[in-house]
Amino acid sequence: MAFNEPKFTIGIEEEYLLVDKETRGLIVDPPKSLLKECKELLGDQVTNELLRSQIEIGTKVCSSIQEARQEVARLRKSVIKVTDRYDIAPIACSTHPFSQWFEQEHTPKDRYELLTTEMQAAARRMVICGMHVHIGINDDELRIDLMNQAAYFLPHLLALSCSSPFWHGDDTGLKSYRLTIFDALPRTGLPEKFQSYAEYERHVAILINAGVIEDSTKIWWDLRPSAKFPTLEARIMDVCTSIDDAISLAALLVCIIRMLYRLRLKNQRWRDYNLMLVKENRWRAMRYSFDEGLIDFAKGDIVPFEKLLDELLELTYEDAKLLGCEKEVLAVKDILRRGTSAHRQLKTYESSKASGKSVDDSLKNVVDQLIAETAAGL
């Protein structure tokens, strides 16, 4: 079957937590005028989320990674400008260092009311944020085929994005605790594999006809065909505190997708590994980020992450060059050098305690760091 060349457009959605600048805790009930002012500036590119202490931004469809960076910077800057007038700040991280989930208020919206009624405590605990990256693939069949193959690389992306080491004031020992919360919902985790788009639609239709879901927006896999746009939507990543990290990972993703498409043009494809194996790497990325490596399935051994990343950068070099994002893709090496947001949060926490500060004050220092890093480089 012939496919039209995908456009490989990029769209990025980021969810932020809103914190009180004085207490550093989550704002349980921000003023309604805050969202109103954001919408006056950004229109439909900003919206509320499941919790009142969250806000979400979404870029327009971008034709290049440089345009995507400009969009994310503009949106972050606008939210910061508005929230600052209320002594509130957004933080781009996937869990709050110390605020409690049971103290949060849900946004009064039909979709969210239905979700919390159906999912109960599993939904009420969702004080988590993520980054979703859409890659334009305008053919349904091709989208399914690339989804099947790209699942292998999802743990690599997660490992580089971790920003949720804390939960309720505790160091969880995981670099991405967010997914332990999200995975409590149904239809999450690695995507199922399908032979065709029609097969995918048949499975979705069974759930819809059974009354389990209203539509495919309620399928929350780590990678999915978007229900709203002709895109493949990666959802596995924690939201990146640093805009540089966010853009670098979006660039790496689009290059991976294009590399898989390029292989297809040569009648080649990425080896299909059982999800049991990919799940193991997903767990390792949640637990360690890139610190302890991932499993190389062909070798049957754990390989240092830096080596795996070098191989991936070599595989996608041609695609990065064609898409004009070599600089942004190579910047993923900077993440290894300076650490993910999770690494930096833990370093601040430990150094604050070592200097004699209390646990509470050390966690507040982490929030201060997150506020500063979220606004840096805009």
Secondary structure, DSSP 8 states (H G I E B T S, - for coil): ---------EEEEEEEEEEETTT-SB-SS--HHHHHHHHHHHGGGEEE-SBTTEEEEE---BSSHHHHHHHHHHHHHHHHHHHHTTTEEEE--SS-SS--GGG--B---HHHHHHHHHHTHHHHT----BEEEEEE---HHHHHHHHHHHGGGHHHHHHHH--B-EETTEE-S-SB-HHHHHTTSSS-SS----SSHHHHHHHHHHHHHTTS-SSGGG---SEEE-SSSSEEEE--SB--SSHHHHHHHHHHHHHHHHHHHHHHHTT-------HHHHHHHHHHHHHHTTTT-EEETTTTEEE-HHHHHHHHHHHTHHHHHHHT-HHHHHTHHHHHHH--HHHHHHHHHHHHHHTT--HHHHHHHHHHHHHHHHHTT-
